[in-house]
Amino acid sequence: MKVKVGEKVIEIDGDVLTLDAAFVGSNAPEIAAALRSEGMTAERERILGIEKNALPGHEKIVADAKADGKSTGADVAVRIVEAERSLRAAKASDIEKDAVKPVPAAVPPVTESGDKTKQDKKAAAIKAYKEANPNASDRDALLGASAANPELFRD
């Protein structure tokens, strides 16, 4: 059997041709050299792409990507962005847990004016509290107004 390798024609004994790196290296060294050069260039570009997307604190992601032989710079960028999102979400959660709860605004006591009934004064105190604390529930408004105006809510 005859096989053409590059510009060279090789006579092979038997019916089976094993085409491997050793065969190409010994029978077509120029092709083997070109393949090695292409491989080295592709690997160098892959490593440079990974390093281009590296960020401090994510050295393990970068090292793992270099070692696996298949990850690209884009793969590393995606992994780093996912890791950053996770870190930021955890930090935001920690900050929320440690935050001081806001203190409701004080409501000035309702002053005596005209001929308002006690019920009208209570309503005015609750309304003033809700205006000062727009997110307060009705229950919180009642409690806040009664704390600021205890004389109105004693029955």
GIGIVEN-V489649 format. One line per field, one symbol per residue. ss: DSSP state (a for helix, b for strand, c for the rest). phi: phi as a letter, one per 40 degrees, with the letter a starting at -180 (. if undefined). A space follows every 50 residues. Layout:
ss=???
phi=???
//
This chain:
ss=cbbbbccbbbbcccccccccaaaaaaacaaaaaaaaaaaaaaaaaaaaaa aaccccccaaaaaaaaaaccccaaaaaaaaaaaaaaaaaaaaaaaaaacc cccccccccccccccccaaaaaaaaaaaaaaacccccaaaaaaaaaaaca aaccc
phi=.bbcbgccbbcbcgcbbcbbcccccccadccdcccccccccccccccccc ccccbdgbccdcccccccgbcbdcccdcccccccdccccccccccccccc ccccccbcccccafbcccccccccccccccccbdcccdccccccccccbc ccbcb
//
